[in-house]
Amino acid sequence: YFRGGPPSYLLEDSPVGVTEIFARGVSNNAYDTFFALTYPSANIFLKKEVRYEICLVNQYGEKRSLYRTLAAHGSDFLVLSELIAETSHRSTGGNYTVWFCAVGAHLYGKHFLFRKRDSAIAVEHCYVGKYGM
């Protein structure tokens, strides 16, 4: 989704890395959603950590935010049911929109829908937000 350059809040070309991506999330008795977030870089000397926001939005547009730190060249694997438990943020039917935002780094995300009945999974990339188009 890097159409000629990574997403940017600045709405112009800039060397400043900005991440604004989102994904669907479902967490109920039948499904859960996993997220893999990576901080890739061609710079093998990059040592910087980036602090990023995870924003859970329910069907009413109510949101709760969590914050994590990710090391350069590192990855985080997140489970929606654990994020919900951490925030006590409920949604009817277990449907959420999950945003990942960071300033100073380009993060890449994928989401995995996990069906509990037979352990089937579906994988998809996260989508570019408003300023990445």
ZICOR-V552930 format. One record per residue. RES is the residue in one letter. PHI is phi in whole degrees, -180 to 180 (* if undefined). PSI is psi in whole degrees, -180 to 180 (none if undefined). D_CENTER is the distance of its C-alpha to the mean C-alpha in whole Angstrom. Layout:
# ZICOR-V552930
res;phi;psi;d_center
RES;PHI;PSI;D_CENTER
RES;PHI;PSI;D_CENTER
This chain:
# ZICOR-V552930
res;phi;psi;d_center
Y;*;15;14
F;-84;27;16
R;-21;79;19
G;77;7;21
G;154;153;19
P;-66;161;15
P;-60;149;14
S;-146;131;15
Y;-64;-20;16
L;-79;-11;20
L;60;27;20
E;-158;166;23
D;-65;134;23
S;-159;145;22
P;-75;-6;21
V;-78;122;19
G;-79;132;15
V;-136;133;13
T;-113;131;9
E;-147;92;8
I;-128;157;6
F;-142;164;6
A;-150;160;7
R;-77;152;10
G;-144;137;10
V;-130;131;14
S;-143;106;15
N;-151;-163;19
N;-67;-25;22
A;-99;-28;22
Y;-136;159;18
D;-143;162;15
T;-125;135;11
F;-111;149;10
F;-128;132;7
A;-113;120;8
L;-120;127;6
T;-124;153;10
Y;-117;79;12
P;-83;152;14
S;-159;143;18
A;-79;-12;21
N;-82;102;23
I;-69;-13;24
F;-94;-2;25
L;-64;125;22
K;-119;-3;21
K;-68;138;19
E;-95;151;16
V;-123;138;14
R;-95;129;13
Y;-128;158;9
E;-103;138;8
I;-112;121;6
C;-116;117;8
L;-97;124;10
V;-118;125;12
N;-89;-175;15
Q;-67;-15;18
Y;-94;0;20
G;84;5;17
E;-78;139;17
K;-128;155;14
R;-135;139;14
S;-115;146;12
L;-127;158;11
Y;-129;141;11
R;-136;163;11
T;-118;139;13
L;-130;129;12
A;-77;152;15
A;-56;139;16
H;68;12;16
G;-100;176;14
S;-140;151;11
D;-122;141;10
F;-120;116;10
L;-117;148;9
V;-118;125;11
L;-58;-43;10
S;-60;-34;14
E;-72;-37;14
L;-66;-40;12
I;-64;-44;14
A;-61;-36;17
E;-69;-30;16
T;-106;-12;16
S;55;36;19
H;-101;109;17
R;-101;152;18
S;-140;135;18
T;-61;127;21
G;81;-7;20
G;79;19;17
N;-95;133;15
Y;-140;159;12
T;-109;131;10
V;-118;121;6
W;-105;144;5
F;-123;122;4
C;-132;139;7
A;-154;148;10
V;-114;132;14
G;101;4;15
A;-160;150;13
H;-101;109;12
L;-99;148;8
Y;-119;132;8
G;-129;150;6
K;-133;151;7
H;-124;146;8
F;-123;118;11
L;-88;124;14
F;-112;119;16
R;-93;118;20
K;-68;-33;22
R;-57;-45;25
D;-130;12;25
S;61;27;22
A;-75;148;21
I;-131;152;18
A;-128;136;16
V;-118;139;14
E;-151;152;12
H;-74;160;10
C;-76;161;7
Y;-102;149;9
V;-74;138;10
G;-80;-168;11
K;-53;-42;14
Y;-91;-3;15
G;-95;2;14
M;-79;none;17
